[in-house]
C-alpha cells in the first residue's frame, strides 16, 4: 500500500498530540534523552541508506551542487521566513491564536524537511516505508512535546502532512510510465544514497552535534536525477557504439 507510511505518520502525529494534551508536564531530562535516542536511530537509518549507493561520486556531486543551489536559492531562510509570516498573519487575525499557532508551527516542522520528501518518494517508488516509519516516531514525540506548550492545534497538522506526503508518493508511482526501468532503478539507488546522508544530518542535528541546514541540501535530489540520467544515456550511447563497431 503506497500510502501506508503516510497514514501511519498522520496517525502518530495525532496520537502524540492527544497524549500531549493529557500529559501536561514532562521532565526536561526525559525529553532530552528520548530525542537523543531518536537521533541515534535516525543516524543509523541514514547510514544504512547511504551505503546502498553504487556510484558514490554521484552522491558527492549531488550534495555539493545541491548544497550550492540550496544556498543560492536560500531555501532554509525562505522557509523560516514563510513560517514567521504565516504565524504573524494567523496570530493577528485570531487574537490569541493558540490553536492556529500550534497548527502552523507543527505543520511547518512536520512537512518541511528531507525525511518528508525522501520518505514519500521511497513509499511511491519502492513501496518502502522505513523512512516514514522513522519519521512517524520522531513526529509523534515532537507532536507530544509541542502540544504541551502550544495546545491542541498541533493535532490538526496531521491533515496537511497526509496530503503533502501522499501527493508525492502517488506522483512517484506514475514516474515509471515515462522513465526506463534501468534509469529508474539507478536513480532509486543513488537517491537513496544521497537522501541517506541528508537523514544522517537530521540525526546529528537532533543530537545537537551539528547545525546543518538540511533544507538547503534538498536540491541534491534533483541533481541526482540529472547526473544519473546523464550517466545512463552516456552508457547507452557507448554500448550502442560498441555493438556497431
Order of alpha helices (4+ residues) and beta strands (2+ residues): alpha-alpha-alpha-alpha-alpha-alpha-alpha-alpha-alpha-alpha
